[in-house]
Amino acid sequence: AVVSTQSTGAPSAEPTPAHSLRVVVDVMCQGLGKKLRHIGVDCAILEDNQTVDDAARLALSEGRVILSRDSNCQRLVRLTDPGRVYCVKAMKATDQLLEIRKHFNLVVEDEDLFSRCAICNSSYFVKLEPGQARALKISQEQYNSRKISKWQQPVTVDCEYKVYERRSIFNEKIHVSTEGVTQYGVRLQLDKVSMNKFNETQMFWGCYDCGKMYWDGCHLKNFKSKHNL
């Protein structure tokens, strides 16, 4: 459902769960978009070569609220309607996030934090224990040096997906090749994880759709402290 708001309207009186808000941000608010994904908001982020027309089409076709700034807002209202556009006033992404949280009266729970990929917005993740991640990284490196064949001794890992309310878990066994590529063609970016992390971290999460790796660490604590969560 679309969260109704006006570009110059009053803040929402009703609490809005962060994971229920669906927005699209244009090129004026890309930094804000990544931060919104960090708190679990379903946020589409326009690329640099996309225009306000693309934002309007996406908002109308997918039922999203548009977040933009300055003169873009007036054009977006003409392309859609006032209730689908919010004009962000703050300049910095950190301040913008606070503004959006206040305006939409967002309720952010621990389960929302980092529940979406900051790169592609996916909420699907491949779950890897440290031993699995380490073994897969080594085999990935060996494959890259052509010491082993692509599908020699495939590794089986759990794929964990949390639906938007994050309370129902869907588990699926998937195969990952020694190249670090899932059976669906996504390469887990284990080359970006240093070996010492496997001794310091209890669990790793690879984005099901783009392969970016995440793990529990001080960044979560720092994010919560910085944004008063």
C-alpha positions in Angstrom: 0.0 0.0 0.0 1.2 3.5 -0.7 1.9 5.7 2.3 0.0 8.9 1.6 1.9 12.1 2.1 2.1 15.6 0.7 5.2 17.3 -0.5 4.4 20.1 2.0 2.0 18.1 4.2 2.1 17.3 7.9 4.0 14.3 9.2 2.2 11.0 9.5 0.3 10.6 12.8 0.2 6.8 12.5 3.4 4.8 13.2 4.8 3.2 10.0 6.8 0.0 10.2 10.1 0.6 8.3 9.8 -2.6 6.3 6.3 -1.6 5.0 7.4 1.7 3.4 8.1 1.5 -0.3 9.9 4.4 -1.9 11.9 5.5 -4.9 14.6 8.1 -4.7 16.0 10.0 -7.6 19.6 11.0 -8.3 19.2 13.9 -5.8 18.8 11.5 -2.9 21.0 8.5 -3.7 22.9 8.6 -0.4 19.6 8.7 1.5 18.4 5.7 -0.5 21.2 3.5 0.8 20.6 4.6 4.4 16.9 3.7 4.0 17.9 0.3 2.8 20.0 -0.1 6.0 16.9 0.3 8.1 14.8 -2.1 6.0 12.9 0.3 3.8 12.1 -1.1 0.3 13.9 1.6 -1.6 14.5 1.8 -5.4 17.4 4.1 -6.3 17.6 5.7 -9.7 20.9 5.5 -11.6 22.7 8.6 -12.7 21.4 8.4 -16.2 17.8 8.1 -15.1 15.4 11.0 -14.9 12.4 12.2 -13.0 10.2 10.6 -15.6 11.7 7.2 -14.7 11.0 8.0 -11.0 7.3 8.8 -11.8 6.8 5.6 -13.9 8.4 3.4 -11.2 6.3 5.0 -8.5 3.1 4.6 -10.3 3.8 1.0 -11.5 5.0 -0.3 -8.2 3.1 1.9 -5.7 6.0 3.8 -4.3 6.4 7.2 -2.7 8.9 9.4 -4.4 11.6 11.2 -2.4 13.4 14.1 -4.1 14.6 17.6 -3.6 14.3 21.2 -4.9 12.7 21.8 -8.3 12.4 18.1 -9.2 9.5 17.8 -6.7 7.2 20.2 -8.6 7.7 18.3 -11.9 7.2 15.0 -10.1 3.9 16.2 -8.6 2.7 17.1 -12.1 3.7 13.7 -13.4 2.0 11.8 -10.5 0.1 13.5 -7.7 1.0 15.4 -4.5 0.2 12.5 -2.3 3.0 10.5 -3.9 5.8 13.0 -3.6 7.8 14.1 -0.6 10.3 16.9 -1.0 13.3 16.3 1.2 14.6 19.5 2.9 17.9 18.4 4.6 21.2 18.5 2.6 23.2 15.6 4.2 22.1 12.0 4.0 22.3 11.5 7.7 20.0 14.4 8.3 17.8 13.3 5.5 17.3 9.9 7.1 16.3 11.6 10.4 13.9 13.8 8.5 12.2 10.8 6.7 12.0 8.8 9.9 10.2 11.7 11.6 7.9 12.6 8.7 6.7 9.0 8.1 6.8 8.2 11.8 9.0 5.2 11.0 9.2 2.4 13.5 12.6 0.6 13.1 13.1 -2.7 14.9 16.4 -4.6 15.2 15.1 -7.1 12.6 14.9 -4.2 10.1 18.5 -3.2 10.3 20.6 -4.4 7.4 17.7 -6.6 6.3 18.1 -5.4 2.7 21.2 -5.3 0.4 22.5 -1.8 0.2 23.6 -2.4 -3.4 20.6 -4.0 -5.0 17.7 -3.8 -2.4 17.3 -7.6 -2.3 16.0 -9.2 0.9 17.3 -12.7 0.0 20.5 -13.8 1.6 22.7 -16.9 1.5 23.7 -17.8 5.0 27.2 -19.0 5.6 28.9 -20.2 8.8 32.6 -19.0 9.1 33.9 -22.5 8.2 31.7 -22.6 5.1 32.7 -19.1 4.0 36.4 -19.7 4.6 36.4 -23.0 2.6 34.5 -21.4 -0.2 36.8 -18.5 -0.4 39.8 -20.8 -0.6 38.2 -22.9 -3.3 37.2 -19.8 -5.1 40.9 -18.6 -5.1 42.1 -22.0 -6.2 39.6 -22.1 -9.1 40.7 -18.6 -10.1 44.3 -19.9 -10.3 42.9 -22.9 -12.3 44.1 -25.5 -9.7 40.6 -27.2 -9.6 37.7 -27.5 -12.0 34.6 -25.4 -11.7 32.2 -28.0 -10.3 34.6 -30.2 -8.4 33.1 -30.9 -4.9 30.3 -28.4 -4.9 29.5 -26.8 -1.5 26.0 -26.9 -0.1 24.8 -24.0 2.0 21.6 -22.7 3.5 19.7 -20.0 1.7 17.7 -18.0 4.1 15.1 -15.5 3.0 13.1 -13.3 5.4 9.8 -12.1 4.0 9.1 -8.3 4.3 7.8 -8.6 7.9 11.0 -10.7 8.6 9.2 -13.1 10.9 8.7 -16.0 8.5 11.9 -17.8 7.4 12.1 -19.7 4.1 15.1 -22.1 3.9 16.3 -23.7 0.7 19.4 -25.8 0.1 21.4 -24.4 -2.8 24.6 -25.5 -4.4 27.6 -23.2 -4.8 30.4 -24.1 -7.2 34.1 -24.0 -6.3 34.1 -20.7 -8.3 31.8 -19.3 -5.6 28.8 -19.1 -8.0 25.4 -20.3 -6.9 23.3 -22.5 -9.1 21.4 -19.4 -10.1 24.5 -17.7 -11.5 25.3 -15.2 -8.7 29.0 -15.0 -7.7 29.4 -14.6 -3.9 32.0 -11.8 -3.4 34.2 -13.7 -0.9 37.3 -12.1 -2.4 36.2 -8.9 -0.6 36.4 -10.7 2.8 39.8 -10.8 4.5 40.8 -14.2 6.1 41.0 -12.8 9.6 37.2 -12.1 9.5 36.5 -15.8 9.6 37.9 -16.0 13.1 36.1 -12.9 14.3 32.6 -13.3 12.9 29.9 -15.8 13.8 27.9 -15.6 10.6 28.2 -14.3 7.0 25.4 -13.3 4.6 25.8 -13.2 0.8 23.2 -11.3 -1.2 21.1 -13.8 -3.2 20.8 -11.4 -6.1 24.1 -9.6 -6.5 26.6 -11.6 -4.3 27.7 -8.8 -2.0 28.9 -10.2 1.4 27.8 -8.9 4.8 28.8 -10.0 8.3 28.1 -9.0 11.9 30.5 -6.4 13.1 31.0 -3.1 14.7 29.4 -1.3 11.7 26.0 -2.4 13.0 26.7 -1.0 16.5 28.1 2.2 15.0 25.1 2.7 12.7 22.7 2.3 15.5 24.6 4.8 17.7 25.0 7.3 14.9 21.4 7.3 14.0 20.0 6.9 17.5 18.4 3.5 16.8 
